[in-house]
Amino acid sequence: MLSDEKSYILGLWCADGYHRTSSIGLSNIKTKLIQRFAKYLRNLFDEDRLRLRVYIPESFHDCFSLDDLKIKNVSVLKVIKAKHPSFHIYVNSRSLLREFRQKRKELLTMKEEQIFPYLAGRFDGDGSVDQDGRKDFRIVYGNREEAEVDRLLLQKIRPEYQVKIYHYKQAKTYCLYVSRYHSKCLIQDLLPHSTILKDKFLTP
């Protein structure tokens, strides 16, 4: 059975995960999410196994420090078509990659207590909500299948919530929307697990 944290990490990886033949990681512009994923990897591997790539726009001139990430193996690359620095944390591990791929295939068999941590990870990677916590609660997906799986998971544990999926053809994305009548309740469901929602609604 997945722990709360591993369920969260699985959701985060499904949203913004990186994978190649023998490596698994996370790509994101938010350092707090990179830190959380790195913490999970540190519980499994020696520090020397972790790798971090930082992509900095050539036009970016603000002060910038990597000290908070506390990762030894760092490479910094300049990029042209970007507005903000982005981060890519990963580790070479075929076995971990196999495990995550298998768990992604088995999402619909997830235990009820694992669903909210998983959805919190999904939200942190690809979700957003208005500052009032009511309007525009959504999670973005690259295909309908993944959006439908998460809709079914949410309806399994909160059948009273109004949830819809919209297809934006021009953007080639699918969005899972939660009704404004239920978004605040869902935020409370996800809040204990979510890094982004804690920053948004608990930070003074």
Contacts in CASP RR format, 6 or more apart in sequence:
PFRMAT RR
TARGET T0000
AUTHOR 0000-0000-0000
METHOD contacts of the structure
MODEL  1
MLSDEKSYILGLWCADGYHRTSSIGLSNIKTKLIQRFAKYLRNLFDEDRL
RLRVYIPESFHDCFSLDDLKIKNVSVLKVIKAKHPSFHIYVNSRSLLREF
RQKRKELLTMKEEQIFPYLAGRFDGDGSVDQDGRKDFRIVYGNREEAEVD
RLLLQKIRPEYQVKIYHYKQAKTYCLYVSRYHSKCLIQDLLPHSTILKDK
FLTP
1 111 0 8 1.000
1 114 0 8 1.000
2 10 0 8 1.000
2 103 0 8 1.000
2 110 0 8 1.000
2 111 0 8 1.000
2 114 0 8 1.000
4 113 0 8 1.000
4 114 0 8 1.000
4 117 0 8 1.000
4 193 0 8 1.000
5 40 0 8 1.000
5 117 0 8 1.000
6 40 0 8 1.000
7 110 0 8 1.000
7 114 0 8 1.000
7 115 0 8 1.000
7 117 0 8 1.000
7 118 0 8 1.000
8 117 0 8 1.000
8 118 0 8 1.000
8 120 0 8 1.000
8 121 0 8 1.000
8 193 0 8 1.000
9 36 0 8 1.000
9 37 0 8 1.000
9 40 0 8 1.000
9 121 0 8 1.000
10 100 0 8 1.000
10 103 0 8 1.000
10 104 0 8 1.000
10 118 0 8 1.000
10 121 0 8 1.000
11 118 0 8 1.000
11 119 0 8 1.000
11 120 0 8 1.000
11 121 0 8 1.000
11 122 0 8 1.000
11 125 0 8 1.000
12 26 0 8 1.000
12 33 0 8 1.000
12 36 0 8 1.000
12 37 0 8 1.000
12 121 0 8 1.000
12 122 0 8 1.000
12 124 0 8 1.000
12 125 0 8 1.000
13 24 0 8 1.000
13 25 0 8 1.000
13 26 0 8 1.000
13 37 0 8 1.000
13 100 0 8 1.000
14 104 0 8 1.000
14 107 0 8 1.000
14 122 0 8 1.000
14 146 0 8 1.000
15 121 0 8 1.000
15 122 0 8 1.000
15 124 0 8 1.000
15 125 0 8 1.000
15 126 0 8 1.000
15 127 0 8 1.000
15 139 0 8 1.000
16 26 0 8 1.000
16 27 0 8 1.000
16 28 0 8 1.000
16 33 0 8 1.000
16 125 0 8 1.000
16 126 0 8 1.000
17 24 0 8 1.000
17 25 0 8 1.000
17 26 0 8 1.000
17 27 0 8 1.000
18 24 0 8 1.000
18 25 0 8 1.000
18 26 0 8 1.000
18 27 0 8 1.000
18 88 0 8 1.000
18 90 0 8 1.000
19 25 0 8 1.000
19 97 0 8 1.000
19 100 0 8 1.000
19 101 0 8 1.000
21 94 0 8 1.000
22 92 0 8 1.000
22 93 0 8 1.000
22 94 0 8 1.000
22 97 0 8 1.000
23 90 0 8 1.000
23 91 0 8 1.000
23 92 0 8 1.000
23 93 0 8 1.000
23 97 0 8 1.000
24 90 0 8 1.000
24 91 0 8 1.000
24 93 0 8 1.000
24 96 0 8 1.000
24 97 0 8 1.000
24 100 0 8 1.000
25 37 0 8 1.000
25 41 0 8 1.000
25 88 0 8 1.000
25 89 0 8 1.000
25 90 0 8 1.000
25 91 0 8 1.000
26 33 0 8 1.000
26 34 0 8 1.000
26 37 0 8 1.000
26 88 0 8 1.000
26 89 0 8 1.000
26 90 0 8 1.000
27 86 0 8 1.000
27 87 0 8 1.000
27 88 0 8 1.000
28 34 0 8 1.000
28 86 0 8 1.000
28 87 0 8 1.000
28 125 0 8 1.000
29 84 0 8 1.000
29 85 0 8 1.000
29 86 0 8 1.000
29 87 0 8 1.000
30 124 0 8 1.000
30 196 0 8 1.000
31 68 0 8 1.000
31 69 0 8 1.000
31 87 0 8 1.000
32 195 0 8 1.000
32 196 0 8 1.000
32 199 0 8 1.000
33 124 0 8 1.000
33 125 0 8 1.000
33 195 0 8 1.000
33 196 0 8 1.000
34 52 0 8 1.000
34 69 0 8 1.000
34 87 0 8 1.000
34 89 0 8 1.000
35 68 0 8 1.000
35 69 0 8 1.000
36 195 0 8 1.000
37 89 0 8 1.000
38 50 0 8 1.000
38 52 0 8 1.000
38 69 0 8 1.000
38 71 0 8 1.000
38 89 0 8 1.000
41 49 0 8 1.000
41 50 0 8 1.000
41 89 0 8 1.000
41 91 0 8 1.000
42 50 0 8 1.000
44 91 0 8 1.000
44 93 0 8 1.000
44 96 0 8 1.000
45 91 0 8 1.000
45 93 0 8 1.000
47 71 0 8 1.000
47 72 0 8 1.000
48 72 0 8 1.000
48 73 0 8 1.000
49 91 0 8 1.000
49 92 0 8 1.000
49 93 0 8 1.000
50 71 0 8 1.000
50 72 0 8 1.000
50 73 0 8 1.000
50 89 0 8 1.000
50 90 0 8 1.000
50 91 0 8 1.000
51 71 0 8 1.000
51 73 0 8 1.000
51 75 0 8 1.000
51 89 0 8 1.000
51 90 0 8 1.000
51 91 0 8 1.000
51 92 0 8 1.000
52 66 0 8 1.000
52 69 0 8 1.000
52 71 0 8 1.000
52 73 0 8 1.000
52 74 0 8 1.000
52 75 0 8 1.000
52 87 0 8 1.000
52 88 0 8 1.000
52 89 0 8 1.000
53 74 0 8 1.000
53 75 0 8 1.000
53 76 0 8 1.000
53 77 0 8 1.000
53 87 0 8 1.000
53 88 0 8 1.000
53 90 0 8 1.000
54 66 0 8 1.000
54 74 0 8 1.000
54 75 0 8 1.000
54 76 0 8 1.000
54 77 0 8 1.000
54 85 0 8 1.000
54 86 0 8 1.000
54 87 0 8 1.000
54 88 0 8 1.000
55 77 0 8 1.000
55 78 0 8 1.000
55 79 0 8 1.000
55 82 0 8 1.000
55 85 0 8 1.000
55 86 0 8 1.000
55 87 0 8 1.000
55 88 0 8 1.000
56 64 0 8 1.000
56 76 0 8 1.000
56 77 0 8 1.000
56 78 0 8 1.000
56 79 0 8 1.000
56 82 0 8 1.000
56 85 0 8 1.000
57 78 0 8 1.000
57 79 0 8 1.000
57 80 0 8 1.000
57 82 0 8 1.000
57 83 0 8 1.000
57 84 0 8 1.000
57 85 0 8 1.000
58 78 0 8 1.000
58 79 0 8 1.000
58 80 0 8 1.000
60 84 0 8 1.000
60 85 0 8 1.000
64 85 0 8 1.000
66 74 0 8 1.000
69 87 0 8 1.000
71 89 0 8 1.000
107 118 0 8 1.000
107 149 0 8 1.000
107 150 0 8 1.000
107 153 0 8 1.000
108 149 0 8 1.000
108 152 0 8 1.000
108 153 0 8 1.000
110 118 0 8 1.000
110 153 0 8 1.000
112 156 0 8 1.000
112 157 0 8 1.000
115 153 0 8 1.000
115 154 0 8 1.000
115 156 0 8 1.000
115 157 0 8 1.000
116 157 0 8 1.000
116 189 0 8 1.000
116 190 0 8 1.000
116 192 0 8 1.000
116 193 0 8 1.000
117 193 0 8 1.000
118 153 0 8 1.000
119 139 0 8 1.000
119 150 0 8 1.000
119 153 0 8 1.000
119 154 0 8 1.000
119 190 0 8 1.000
120 190 0 8 1.000
120 193 0 8 1.000
120 194 0 8 1.000
120 197 0 8 1.000
121 193 0 8 1.000
121 194 0 8 1.000
122 139 0 8 1.000
122 150 0 8 1.000
123 139 0 8 1.000
123 190 0 8 1.000
123 194 0 8 1.000
123 196 0 8 1.000
123 197 0 8 1.000
124 194 0 8 1.000
124 195 0 8 1.000
124 196 0 8 1.000
124 197 0 8 1.000
125 196 0 8 1.000
126 139 0 8 1.000
126 140 0 8 1.000
126 141 0 8 1.000
127 138 0 8 1.000
127 139 0 8 1.000
127 140 0 8 1.000
127 196 0 8 1.000
128 136 0 8 1.000
128 137 0 8 1.000
128 138 0 8 1.000
129 135 0 8 1.000
129 136 0 8 1.000
129 137 0 8 1.000
129 138 0 8 1.000
129 183 0 8 1.000
129 187 0 8 1.000
129 200 0 8 1.000
130 136 0 8 1.000
130 137 0 8 1.000
131 200 0 8 1.000
133 183 0 8 1.000
133 184 0 8 1.000
133 187 0 8 1.000
133 201 0 8 1.000
134 180 0 8 1.000
134 183 0 8 1.000
134 184 0 8 1.000
135 180 0 8 1.000
135 183 0 8 1.000
136 177 0 8 1.000
137 177 0 8 1.000
137 178 0 8 1.000
137 180 0 8 1.000
137 183 0 8 1.000
137 186 0 8 1.000
137 187 0 8 1.000
138 175 0 8 1.000
138 176 0 8 1.000
138 177 0 8 1.000
138 178 0 8 1.000
139 147 0 8 1.000
139 150 0 8 1.000
139 175 0 8 1.000
139 176 0 8 1.000
140 173 0 8 1.000
140 174 0 8 1.000
140 175 0 8 1.000
141 147 0 8 1.000
141 150 0 8 1.000
141 173 0 8 1.000
141 174 0 8 1.000
141 175 0 8 1.000
141 176 0 8 1.000
142 172 0 8 1.000
142 173 0 8 1.000
142 174 0 8 1.000
143 174 0 8 1.000
144 165 0 8 1.000
144 167 0 8 1.000
144 174 0 8 1.000
146 174 0 8 1.000
147 165 0 8 1.000
147 174 0 8 1.000
147 175 0 8 1.000
147 176 0 8 1.000
148 165 0 8 1.000
150 176 0 8 1.000
151 163 0 8 1.000
151 165 0 8 1.000
151 176 0 8 1.000
154 161 0 8 1.000
154 163 0 8 1.000
154 176 0 8 1.000
154 178 0 8 1.000
154 186 0 8 1.000
155 161 0 8 1.000
155 163 0 8 1.000
158 182 0 8 1.000
158 185 0 8 1.000
158 186 0 8 1.000
158 189 0 8 1.000
160 182 0 8 1.000
161 178 0 8 1.000
161 179 0 8 1.000
161 182 0 8 1.000
161 185 0 8 1.000
161 186 0 8 1.000
162 178 0 8 1.000
162 179 0 8 1.000
162 181 0 8 1.000
162 182 0 8 1.000
163 176 0 8 1.000
163 177 0 8 1.000
163 178 0 8 1.000
163 179 0 8 1.000
164 176 0 8 1.000
164 177 0 8 1.000
164 179 0 8 1.000
165 174 0 8 1.000
165 175 0 8 1.000
165 176 0 8 1.000
165 177 0 8 1.000
166 174 0 8 1.000
166 175 0 8 1.000
166 177 0 8 1.000
167 173 0 8 1.000
167 174 0 8 1.000
168 174 0 8 1.000
168 175 0 8 1.000
178 186 0 8 1.000
187 197 0 8 1.000
187 201 0 8 1.000
190 197 0 8 1.000
191 197 0 8 1.000
191 198 0 8 1.000
191 201 0 8 1.000
191 202 0 8 1.000
END
